[in-house]
Amino acid sequence: MTDIPSDGSPPSAGPATCLVVDDEPGVRRSLVRMLEGQGFACFEAANGVEGLAVLDRLGEAPLVISDMRMPDLDGMGFLQALRARFPDTSVIMLSGMNETSTAVDCLHLGAADFLLKPISMSELRARVARALEKRDLVLQNRFYQQHLEQQVAAQSARIQQLFLQGVKMLARALEAKDAYTSGHSIRVSRYATATAERLGFVGTRLDHIRLGGELHDIGKIGTREEVLHKPGSLTEEEFRQITEHPALGERMLSPLAEESPDLLRIVRSHHERLDGKGFPDGLIGETIPIEARIVAVADSFDAMTTRRPYRESRSPTDAVGELRRVSGTQLDPAAVQAFEDAFPDLTGLPLSA
């Protein structure tokens, strides 16, 4: 396949190189003289085996002209081997036998054209020009398709980046309205990332954990402020509003579904519980995505160690004790242990945002 130039211009057809393959020296020389007159640098071979050896040294040639009947490796075998190695080479086959089936077979194998001997040089010049024009068009079309795909991919990545930046700004705006949860998402992201690393997450999966921690509560933008800031117990209707934020967050982030499914799973399922008493789907055990189970531990710890309208904060030691207590019923035991392994010194907790 032809590489796309770094300057964005379409590829050239390559050097004007031609290989002539024919077991009759006189025919070869006549063809070479005609082609050299058209500006080609010509190489010769007496049969298909020699022809392949020449191409192995030269690399791809824009044009090959080959006879059909040759010793060792005939034209049909040579054409098959040539097209397998150099599919973009234009091949014109020559034959002294007027056999329609042979011509059709050559075209099916990828030959650009088929001519009968004795050869009219004017006709050959016209066929060569047509074959090379077709080759150039194929290469240019491929270039433009590849270049367009690259541009679309770059634009899609930029759109996704801008979308994420906008969502992160919304998350910051949400926390800025509530002094009790200021910095919550950043801390959850840091806790979750460290925990995930202990569980072997790396690369893109770890990046999704980091981003999922930042955006896990984005759906609370749709929850009324008086409900979020209520100091007392929630009514049944108010609690229902709270339970809707994971699904709303997933819908908000759904444009990223194809590239970041882990992110959507975190946002939707970080309030699920192993015993099936969580929301929004009541998932049980390992049906809860592992990414969401990790963020649930980080979310629970940060919620306990920061002051909320309805209660005071707990010490990191008390919070870890609570994580252990609900390990296996509410939270994933492996994720709880990984969190403890990631933060063995509780004196440095809670982390700063």
C-alpha angles and dihedrals in degrees: 000000000000114000120236111245115242092236092062096246121135117262121263121238089251129243118335094256125153133184119205115199117189133130092221109084093201093054091046093052093048091052093046093052091051093048094045087054087059092053101264124142100225133207127187138216132176097215144359095276092054090044093056090047090054092050091048087060097040102036121216116358121199092225136031124178114194139178119230102222112058136136124257095012118018127212096268093052091044091051092052093049093044095050091048091055101033110022093171096058115109109229125196114192124209127201139174091206120083097219116149093196091056091052092049091049091052092050091048089053090055106268113154093216145351125220133185125228135271086061125220104218092209090052091047091051090053092048092048091051091049093047093050092045089054090048092052092050092050092050093046093048090050091049094050091047093050093043091049090050090052092049092048091048091050092048092047090051091050092048090050091048092051091046091053092047089053093048092048089052089052090051091051090048090051092053093042089064091057120055090192094062100034109140093007096126095047091050093047089051092052094046092047094047093052090047093049091051089057088054092053101261114154140161119001094358090056090047089054090052090051092049093041090055090053095048103032094109098039090115090068086081084083093053119094114252093231088059094047092048100038109133096204137051118309123243119236091260092048092050089050088057090053092051091055096063098084093055092043090051090051091053091049091053097039093109085074094052097110097047101033113029090150089061093054091048090054094049094047101040108033090105095051118113130214090237092057095249095113131095157291096007106014092234118182131219117315093002083082107087111254090231090059092046090055094049090046090061092048092045092049094050094049092046091053096046096050128068117255131190091255100044147009123260122269126227118261090247092054091045093053089048089055091048088055092047094056094037108125096019105051105003133041110260093215091052092048091051091047089052091053091047091050092051108032092153107066093182090082093055142138094044120228117251 
